[in-house]
Amino acid sequence: MARTKKRALTAGTVSGSSALVYASVLVLLGLGLLVAYANLLTAFIALFGFFAYVIIYGAAKRRSVHGTVVGSISGAVPPVVGYCAVTGRLDAGALILFLILVCWQMPHFYAIAMYRHDDYAAAKIPVLPVSKGMGAAKVQIMAYIAAFIIAAAALTAFDYTGYIYLTVVLLLGFAWLWFGGTGFKTDDDKQWGRKMFLYSLIVITLLSITIIIDSMLTTGSV
């Protein structure tokens, strides 16, 4: 793929065996630090994320159109690791955070696959826009954005955030959903996919900032 051909392993500047040794050392050190300075639960969740990404996603990426879903699961694990490192428990907040990140990543990934369609097709990676077409990808994008809105609003429903957060996240979510709908009228799917990709970054950035501001206002620590 054009966007990855200059990466170290692909270009051959780092050998596969060296990369394996380096990655293994990082995993062991990382897990050791989590056990020593956080807790076993956090280390276990991190190990699950590693296994899901390297083993399951590594196998599914080139074999199944559902590889993107597997990737979103592993991609949602790091924030949960941070949450559990602080709280020491796996609760509704951790689950909601996980669902938010999974639902956000799917439109984000599909948008990348749309505007990089030719790259994925040339590499024979069966992402949804390549395997099922742009229309199917747009339908899935809309469904996941709707699920994202519900998951994000659940933080307020379960008293993790206040109504300032809820107001902002609903405005962001429905604006994102509206923009998703414009994809069915566009004449340039790749250009629309690029814009969807950029909008998804704006959504997750503003969501994160809003959680911080809402927390500060709610606790009175401003």
Sequence and secondary structure as in RCSB ss.txt:
>XXXX:A:sequence
MARTKKRALTAGTVSGSSALVYASVLVLLGLGLLVAYANLLTAFIALFGFFAYVIIYGAAKRRSVHGTVVGSISG
AVPPVVGYCAVTGRLDAGALILFLILVCWQMPHFYAIAMYRHDDYAAAKIPVLPVSKGMGAAKVQIMAYIAAFII
AAAALTAFDYTGYIYLTVVLLLGFAWLWFGGTGFKTDDDKQWGRKMFLYSLIVITLLSITIIIDSMLTTGSV
>XXXX:A:secstr
 TTTTTSHHHHTSS HHHHHHHHHHHHHHHHHHHHHHS HHHHHHHHHHHHIIIIIIHHHTTT TTHHHHHHHHH
THHHHHHHHHHH S  HHHHHHHHHHHHHHHHHHHHHHHHTHHHHHHHT   HHHHT HHHHHHHHHHHHHHHHH
HHHHHHHTTSS HHHHHHHHHHHHHHHHHHHHTTT S HHHHHHHHHHHHHHHHHHHHHHHHHHHHHHHT  
